[in-house]
Amino acid sequence: MDALELFLREHASVHSSQVAEGEQRSIEDAILRRLEEEHLRARPQGLNSILWLLWHMARAEDVGINVILAARPQVLDAGGWTDRLGVTVRDVGTGMTGDDVADLSTRADIAAVRAYRVAVGRNTREVVSALPAAEWLREPAAGVRERIEAQGALRPEAQWLYRFWEGKSKAWFISWMGVGHNCFHLGQASWVRKLLLGKGQG
Protein backbone atom coordinates (compact mmCIF):
# COMPACT_ATOMS: atom_id res chain seq x y z
CA MET A 1 0.00 0.00 0.00
CA ASP A 2 1.50 3.33 -1.04
CA ALA A 3 0.94 6.76 0.54
CA LEU A 4 -1.96 7.64 -1.76
CA GLU A 5 -3.78 4.36 -1.13
CA LEU A 6 -3.33 4.80 2.62
CA PHE A 7 -4.63 8.36 2.48
CA LEU A 8 -7.71 7.40 0.44
CA ARG A 9 -8.52 4.61 2.87
CA GLU A 10 -8.17 6.80 5.96
CA HIS A 11 -9.97 9.72 4.29
CA ALA A 12 -12.96 7.50 3.47
CA SER A 13 -13.26 6.52 7.12
CA VAL A 14 -13.73 10.12 8.31
CA HIS A 15 -16.37 10.98 5.73
CA SER A 16 -19.85 9.79 4.85
CA SER A 17 -19.96 6.53 2.93
CA GLN A 18 -21.24 8.62 0.01
CA VAL A 19 -17.75 10.05 -0.50
CA ALA A 20 -15.96 6.84 -1.49
CA GLU A 21 -17.20 3.52 -2.76
CA GLY A 22 -16.16 0.30 -1.06
CA GLU A 23 -16.50 -1.38 2.28
CA GLN A 24 -14.49 1.11 4.34
CA ARG A 25 -16.31 1.82 7.63
CA SER A 26 -17.54 5.40 7.97
CA ILE A 27 -17.02 6.95 11.40
CA GLU A 28 -19.30 9.85 10.40
CA ASP A 29 -22.17 7.53 9.47
CA ALA A 30 -21.84 5.75 12.82
CA ILE A 31 -21.99 9.01 14.75
CA LEU A 32 -24.98 10.38 12.85
CA ARG A 33 -27.14 7.24 12.98
CA ARG A 34 -30.52 7.75 14.66
CA LEU A 35 -29.91 11.46 15.24
CA GLU A 36 -32.76 13.88 14.60
CA GLU A 37 -32.56 17.56 13.66
CA GLU A 38 -32.80 18.61 17.29
CA HIS A 39 -29.75 16.50 18.12
CA LEU A 40 -27.66 17.96 15.30
CA ARG A 41 -28.42 21.54 16.35
CA ALA A 42 -28.11 21.01 20.12
CA ARG A 43 -25.19 22.36 22.16
CA PRO A 44 -25.11 20.38 25.42
CA GLN A 45 -22.99 22.05 28.09
CA GLY A 46 -22.29 24.86 25.60
CA LEU A 47 -20.26 22.60 23.30
CA ASN A 48 -20.14 23.01 19.54
CA SER A 49 -23.16 21.38 17.90
CA ILE A 50 -22.67 18.36 15.65
CA LEU A 51 -24.01 20.46 12.78
CA TRP A 52 -21.41 23.16 13.44
CA LEU A 53 -18.68 20.51 13.57
CA LEU A 54 -19.76 19.05 10.21
CA TRP A 55 -19.76 22.53 8.68
CA HIS A 56 -16.38 23.43 10.21
CA MET A 57 -14.74 20.20 9.06
CA ALA A 58 -15.99 20.76 5.52
CA ARG A 59 -14.88 24.40 5.46
CA ALA A 60 -11.41 23.63 6.82
CA GLU A 61 -10.87 20.79 4.34
CA ASP A 62 -12.16 22.90 1.45
CA VAL A 63 -9.80 25.77 2.25
CA GLY A 64 -6.84 23.57 3.19
CA ILE A 65 -6.93 21.37 0.11
CA ASN A 66 -8.04 23.89 -2.49
CA VAL A 67 -6.88 27.35 -1.45
CA ILE A 68 -3.67 26.34 0.33
CA LEU A 69 -2.52 23.11 -1.29
CA ALA A 70 -3.81 23.39 -4.85
CA ALA A 71 -4.16 27.20 -5.21
CA ARG A 72 -7.55 26.76 -6.85
CA PRO A 73 -11.15 27.87 -6.16
CA GLN A 74 -13.02 26.42 -3.23
CA VAL A 75 -15.84 23.94 -3.64
CA LEU A 76 -17.85 26.54 -1.71
CA ASP A 77 -17.70 28.92 -4.68
CA ALA A 78 -17.43 26.49 -7.56
CA GLY A 79 -20.62 24.74 -6.43
CA GLY A 80 -22.63 27.79 -5.44
CA TRP A 81 -22.88 26.52 -1.87
CA THR A 82 -22.94 29.89 -0.10
CA ASP A 83 -26.68 30.40 -0.56
CA ARG A 84 -27.55 26.73 -0.17
CA LEU A 85 -25.91 26.41 3.24
CA GLY A 86 -28.05 29.15 4.75
CA VAL A 87 -25.12 30.92 6.42
CA THR A 88 -23.34 34.11 5.46
CA VAL A 89 -19.86 33.50 6.90
CA ARG A 90 -17.07 32.55 4.50
CA ASP A 91 -14.37 31.72 7.02
CA VAL A 92 -13.67 28.25 8.42
CA GLY A 93 -15.13 29.00 11.85
CA THR A 94 -11.92 28.97 13.89
CA GLY A 95 -12.18 31.70 16.52
CA MET A 96 -15.98 31.89 16.55
CA THR A 97 -17.67 32.95 19.78
CA GLY A 98 -20.32 30.85 21.47
CA ASP A 99 -22.98 33.17 20.08
CA ASP A 100 -21.57 32.71 16.57
CA VAL A 101 -21.71 28.93 16.95
CA ALA A 102 -25.25 29.08 18.30
CA ASP A 103 -26.39 31.26 15.41
CA LEU A 104 -24.89 28.98 12.77
CA SER A 105 -26.26 25.90 14.53
CA THR A 106 -29.74 27.43 14.30
CA ARG A 107 -29.58 28.80 10.76
CA ALA A 108 -27.59 26.26 8.73
CA ASP A 109 -29.47 23.95 6.38
CA ILE A 110 -28.69 20.43 7.60
CA ALA A 111 -29.13 18.67 4.25
CA ALA A 112 -27.00 21.28 2.50
CA VAL A 113 -24.20 21.06 5.09
CA ARG A 114 -24.06 17.29 4.72
CA ALA A 115 -24.14 17.51 0.92
CA TYR A 116 -21.42 20.17 0.94
CA ARG A 117 -19.20 17.96 3.09
CA VAL A 118 -19.70 15.11 0.62
CA ALA A 119 -18.78 17.42 -2.28
CA VAL A 120 -15.67 18.60 -0.43
CA GLY A 121 -14.63 15.03 0.34
CA ARG A 122 -15.00 13.90 -3.25
CA ASN A 123 -13.09 16.94 -4.47
CA THR A 124 -10.25 16.23 -2.04
CA ARG A 125 -9.86 12.71 -3.36
CA GLU A 126 -9.65 14.04 -6.91
CA VAL A 127 -7.08 16.72 -6.04
CA VAL A 128 -4.85 14.39 -4.04
CA SER A 129 -5.07 11.55 -6.55
CA ALA A 130 -3.93 13.91 -9.32
CA LEU A 131 -0.96 15.27 -7.33
CA PRO A 132 2.36 13.80 -8.56
CA ALA A 133 4.27 11.92 -5.88
CA ALA A 134 7.22 14.29 -6.29
CA GLU A 135 5.00 17.17 -5.14
CA TRP A 136 4.01 15.67 -1.79
CA LEU A 137 7.13 16.81 0.08
CA ARG A 138 7.15 20.30 -1.39
CA GLU A 139 5.53 23.27 0.29
CA PRO A 140 2.39 24.83 -1.20
CA ALA A 141 2.88 27.63 -3.72
CA ALA A 142 3.88 30.99 -2.26
CA GLY A 143 1.10 33.45 -1.45
CA VAL A 144 -0.94 31.31 0.96
CA ARG A 145 -1.78 34.29 3.19
CA GLU A 146 -2.79 36.41 0.21
CA ARG A 147 -5.04 33.67 -1.16
CA ILE A 148 -6.66 33.10 2.22
CA GLU A 149 -7.29 36.79 2.84
CA ALA A 150 -8.65 37.37 -0.66
CA GLN A 151 -11.31 34.75 0.02
CA GLY A 152 -12.10 35.77 3.59
CA ALA A 153 -11.30 32.27 4.83
CA LEU A 154 -9.93 33.29 8.24
CA ARG A 155 -11.24 35.75 10.81
CA PRO A 156 -8.86 37.96 12.83
CA GLU A 157 -9.08 35.62 15.84
CA ALA A 158 -7.59 32.80 13.76
CA GLN A 159 -4.48 34.55 12.45
CA TRP A 160 -2.32 32.21 14.56
CA LEU A 161 -3.00 29.52 11.97
CA TYR A 162 -0.53 31.16 9.57
CA ARG A 163 2.28 30.38 12.02
CA PHE A 164 0.94 26.87 12.53
CA TRP A 165 0.95 26.23 8.78
CA GLU A 166 4.38 27.76 8.14
CA GLY A 167 6.93 25.39 6.64
CA LYS A 168 4.48 22.49 6.30
CA SER A 169 4.64 20.25 3.22
CA LYS A 170 1.79 19.38 0.89
CA ALA A 171 1.84 15.90 2.44
CA TRP A 172 1.18 17.48 5.83
CA PHE A 173 -1.83 19.41 4.52
CA ILE A 174 -3.13 16.27 2.84
CA SER A 175 -2.80 14.26 6.04
CA TRP A 176 -4.00 16.88 8.52
CA MET A 177 -6.72 18.68 6.54
CA GLY A 178 -7.96 15.51 4.88
CA VAL A 179 -7.83 13.09 7.82
CA GLY A 180 -6.42 14.33 11.14
CA HIS A 181 -8.55 17.45 11.56
CA ASN A 182 -11.70 15.52 10.63
CA CYS A 183 -10.84 12.70 13.04
CA PHE A 184 -10.27 15.18 15.87
CA HIS A 185 -13.65 16.84 15.42
CA LEU A 186 -15.50 13.58 14.85
CA GLY A 187 -14.26 12.63 18.29
CA GLN A 188 -15.93 15.77 19.63
CA ALA A 189 -19.11 14.96 17.72
CA SER A 190 -19.12 11.47 19.25
CA TRP A 191 -18.92 12.99 22.72
CA VAL A 192 -21.80 15.38 21.99
CA ARG A 193 -23.82 12.39 20.79
CA LYS A 194 -23.19 10.58 24.06
CA LEU A 195 -24.28 13.61 26.08
CA LEU A 196 -27.48 13.84 24.05
CA LEU A 197 -28.43 10.17 23.95
CA GLY A 198 -26.90 8.88 27.14
CA LYS A 199 -24.51 6.03 27.92
CA GLY A 200 -24.50 3.05 25.63
CA GLN A 201 -25.66 5.16 22.67
CA GLY A 202 -22.25 6.40 21.48
For each residue, the residues with C-beta under 8 A, 3 or more apart:
1: 5 6 9
2: 5 6
3: 6 7 133 136 171
4: 7 8 128 129 133
5: 1 2 8 9
6: 1 2 3 9 10
7: 3 4 10 11 128 174 175 178 179
8: 4 5 11 12 20 125 128 129
9: 1 5 6 12 13 24
10: 6 7 13 14 179
11: 7 8 14 15 19 20 121 124 125 128 178 179
12: 8 9 15 17 19 20 22 24 26
13: 9 10 24 25 26 27
14: 10 11 27 28 179 182 183 186
15: 11 12 18 19 20 26 28 117 118 121 182
16: 19 26 28 29 114 117 118 121
17: 12 20 24 26 29
18: 15 118
19: 11 12 15 16 118 121 122 125
20: 8 11 12 15 17 24 121 125
21:
22: 12
23:
24: 9 12 13 17 20
25: 13 30
26: 12 13 15 16 17 29 30
27: 13 14 30 31 183 186
28: 14 15 16 31 32 54 186
29: 16 17 26 32 33
30: 25 26 27 33
31: 27 28 35 50 186 189 190 193
32: 28 29 35 40 50
33: 29 30
34: 197 201
35: 31 32 39 40 50 193 196
36: 39 40
37: 40 41 110
38: 41 42
39: 35 36 42 50 193 196 197
40: 32 35 36 37 49 50 51 54 110
41: 37 38 49 51 105 106 110
42: 38 39 49 50 105 192 196
43: 46 47 48 49 101 102 105
44: 47 192 195 196
45: 195
46: 43 98
47: 43 44 188 191 192 195
48: 43 52 53 56 101 105 188 192
49: 40 41 42 43 52 53 101 105 192
50: 31 32 35 39 40 42 53 54 189 192 193
51: 40 41 54 55 104 105 108 110 113
52: 48 49 55 56 93 101 104 105 108
53: 48 49 50 56 57 185 186 188 189 192
54: 28 40 50 51 57 58 113 114 117 189
55: 51 52 58 59 85 87 93 104 108 113 116 117
56: 48 52 53 59 60 92 93 94 185
57: 53 54 60 61 117 181 182 185 186
58: 54 55 61 62 113 116 117 120
59: 55 56 62 63 76 91 92 93 153
60: 56 57 63 64 92 93 94 177 181
61: 57 58 64 65 120 121 124 177 178 181 182
62: 58 59 65 66 67 74 75 76 120 123
63: 59 60 66 67 68 74 92 148 151 153
64: 60 61 67 68 69 173 176 177 178 181
65: 61 62 68 69 70 120 123 124 127 128 173 174 177 178
66: 62 63 69 70 72 73 74 75 123 127
67: 62 63 64 70 71 72 74 144 147 148 151 153
68: 63 64 65 71 140 144 147 148 165 173 177
69: 64 65 66 127 140 170 173 174 177
70: 65 66 67 127 131
71: 67 68 140 141 143 147
72: 66 67 127
73: 66 77 78
74: 62 63 66 67 77 78 151 153
75: 62 66 78 79 81 116 119 120 123
76: 59 62 79 81 82 90 116
77: 73 74 80 81 82 151
78: 73 74 75
79: 75 76 116 119
80: 77 83 84
81: 75 76 77 84 85 112 116 119
82: 76 77 85 88 90
83: 80 86
84: 80 81 109 112 115 116
85: 55 81 82 108 109 112 113 116
86: 83 107 108 109 112
87: 55 104 107 108
88: 82
89: 93 100 104
90: 76 82 151 152 153
91: 59 94 95 152 153 154 155 158
92: 56 59 60 63 153 154 158
93: 52 55 56 59 60 89 96 100 101 104
94: 56 60 91 154 155 157 158 161
95: 91 154 155 156 157 158
96: 93 100 101 104 155 157
97: 100 101
98: 46 101 102
99: 102 103
100: 89 93 96 97 103 104
101: 43 48 49 52 93 96 97 98 104 105
102: 43 98 99 105 106
103: 99 100 106 107
104: 51 52 55 87 89 93 96 100 101 107 108
105: 41 42 43 48 49 51 52 101 102 108
106: 41 102 103
107: 86 87 103 104
108: 51 52 55 85 86 87 104 105 112 113
109: 84 85 86 112 113
110: 37 40 41 51 113 114
111: 114 115
112: 81 84 85 86 108 109 115 116
113: 51 54 55 58 85 108 109 110 116 117
114: 16 54 110 111 117 118
115: 84 111 112 118 119
116: 55 58 75 76 79 81 84 85 112 113 119 120
117: 15 16 54 55 57 58 113 114 120 121
118: 15 16 18 19 114 115 121 122
119: 75 79 81 115 116 122 123
120: 58 61 62 65 75 116 117 123 124
121: 11 15 16 19 20 61 117 118 124 125
122: 19 118 119 125 126
123: 62 65 66 75 119 120 126 127
124: 11 61 65 120 121 127 128 178
125: 8 11 19 20 121 122 128 129
126: 122 123 129 130
127: 65 66 69 70 72 123 124 130 131
128: 4 7 8 11 65 124 125 131 174 178
129: 4 8 125 126
130: 126 127
131: 70 127 128 135 136 170 174
132: 135
133: 3 4 136
134: 137 138
135: 131 132 138 170
136: 3 131 133 169 170 171 174
137: 134 169 170 171
138: 134 135 169 170
139: 167 168 169 170
140: 68 69 71 144 170 173
141: 71 144
142:
143: 71 146 147
144: 67 68 140 141 147 148 162 165
145: 148 149 162
146: 143 149 150
147: 67 68 71 143 144 150 151
148: 63 67 68 144 145 151 153 154 162
149: 145 146 152 153 154
150: 146 147
151: 63 67 74 77 90 147 148
152: 90 91 149
153: 59 63 67 74 90 91 92 148 149
154: 91 92 94 95 148 149 158 159 161
155: 91 94 95 96 158
156: 95 159
157: 94 95 96
158: 91 92 94 95 154 155 161
159: 154 156 162
160: 163 164
161: 94 154 158 164 165
162: 144 145 148 159 165 166
163: 160 166
164: 160 161
165: 68 144 161 162 168 173
166: 162 163
167: 139
168: 139 165 172 173 176
169: 136 137 138 139 172 173
170: 69 131 135 136 137 138 139 140 173 174
171: 3 136 137 174 175
172: 168 169 175 176
173: 64 65 68 69 140 165 168 169 170 176 177 178
174: 7 65 69 128 131 136 170 171 177 178
175: 7 171 172 178 179 180
176: 64 168 172 173 179 180 181
177: 60 61 64 65 68 69 173 174 180 181
178: 7 11 61 64 65 124 128 173 174 175 181 182
179: 7 10 11 14 175 176 182 183
180: 175 176 177 183 184
181: 57 60 61 64 176 177 178 184 185
182: 14 15 57 61 178 179 185 186
183: 14 27 179 180 186 187
184: 180 181 187 188
185: 53 56 57 181 182 188 189
186: 14 27 28 31 53 57 182 183 189 190
187: 183 184 190 191
188: 47 48 53 184 185 191 192
189: 31 50 53 54 185 186 192 193
190: 31 186 187 193 194 202
191: 47 187 188 194 195 202
192: 42 44 47 48 49 50 53 188 189 195 196
193: 31 35 39 50 189 190 196 197 201 202
194: 190 191 197 198 199 201 202
195: 44 45 47 191 192
196: 35 39 42 44 192 193
197: 34 39 193 194 201 202
198: 194 201
199: 194 202
200:
201: 34 193 194 197 198
202: 190 191 193 194 197 199
